[in-house]
């Protein structure tokens, strides 16, 4: 048997959560997800919140922990105020830029 076949696979979710504890990694991950679509962004934000700790972020943002879970769930639809509070608790902010996919009106 080939030795490479006997290696166990890496726990991707565990690796992802660990890597997202780094602010620069989290920023790149969130920006990549945001360029895809809203659902991808919310899933990415959920993963970053998992890495940084929901309880910790709830305390820093002034939002309740259960509300954060609901907000970042598959059916979540966060208000802008809640989203900016969460991002600020991470030391992040929202920025508006030109969309390269659309020409000027």
C-alpha atoms as one frame of an Amber mdcrd trajectory, in Angstrom:
protein
   0.000   0.000   0.000   1.260   3.458  -0.855   2.314   5.327   2.280   0.413
   8.464   1.161  -2.853   6.499   1.184  -2.449   5.679   4.864  -2.266   9.331
   5.928  -5.339  10.632   7.651  -7.110  13.596   6.145  -6.768  16.980   7.798
  -9.800  18.221   9.711 -10.562  21.136   7.389 -13.125  22.827   9.657 -10.754
  22.661  12.616  -7.909  24.011  10.519 -10.142  26.787   9.166 -11.339  27.877
  12.611  -7.770  27.902  13.920  -6.510  29.956  10.967  -9.385  32.453  11.306
  -8.150  33.461  14.756  -5.580  35.520  12.849  -7.159  38.903  11.982  -5.490
  39.136   8.547  -6.659  35.629   7.628 -10.183  36.479   8.792 -10.219  39.681
   6.720  -9.083  37.888   3.559 -11.608  35.085   4.154 -14.506  37.501   4.734
 -13.623  39.582   1.669 -13.431  36.470  -0.511 -16.806  35.272   0.763 -18.375
  38.701   0.298 -17.277  38.692  -3.337 -19.320  35.499  -3.826 -22.747  36.245
  -2.342 -24.571  37.142   0.872 -25.065  33.539   2.012 -21.350  32.817   1.630
 -20.528  35.949   3.601 -22.855  35.004   6.478 -21.367  31.499   6.611 -17.871
  32.989   6.606 -18.817  35.450   9.330 -20.242  32.560  11.368 -16.926  30.721
  11.009 -14.967  33.801  12.085 -17.303  34.279  15.054 -16.747  30.628  15.995
 -12.989  31.182  15.854 -13.143  34.341  17.957 -15.782  33.013  20.358 -19.472
  33.883  20.246 -19.579  34.741  23.955 -16.568  37.030  23.657 -18.015  38.807
  20.610 -21.442  39.114  22.205 -19.908  40.824  25.209 -17.792  43.180  23.075
 -20.567  44.011  20.604 -23.409  44.449  23.083 -25.438  41.819  21.213 -26.734
  38.724  22.969 -25.076  35.409  22.167 -28.284  33.675  21.084 -29.048  36.613
  18.811 -25.620  36.298  17.215 -26.234  32.613  16.498 -29.621  33.447  14.931
 -28.174  36.362  12.967 -25.433  34.173  11.491 -27.572  31.092  10.875 -28.528
  29.879   7.397 -31.857  31.693   7.773 -30.306  34.771   9.376 -30.908  38.212
   7.957 -28.887  40.619  10.088 -29.694  44.285  10.265 -26.904  46.626   9.242
 -26.673  47.968  12.802 -26.121  44.460  14.215 -23.640  43.599  11.494 -21.584
  46.747  12.085 -21.655  46.159  15.860 -20.336  42.640  15.360 -17.642  43.750
  12.925 -16.549  46.587  15.225 -16.205  44.101  18.088 -13.693  42.304  15.845
 -11.851  45.511  15.037 -13.251  45.446  11.485 -15.502  47.734   9.457 -17.509
  47.827   6.249 -16.140  49.708   3.256 -17.869  50.692   0.022 -15.941  50.361
  -3.258 -16.762  50.303  -6.963 -18.025  46.958  -8.210 -15.736  45.929 -11.071
 -18.544  43.749 -12.498 -20.773  46.760 -13.230 -20.131  49.755 -15.403 -21.048
  53.267 -14.263 -24.686  54.216 -14.774
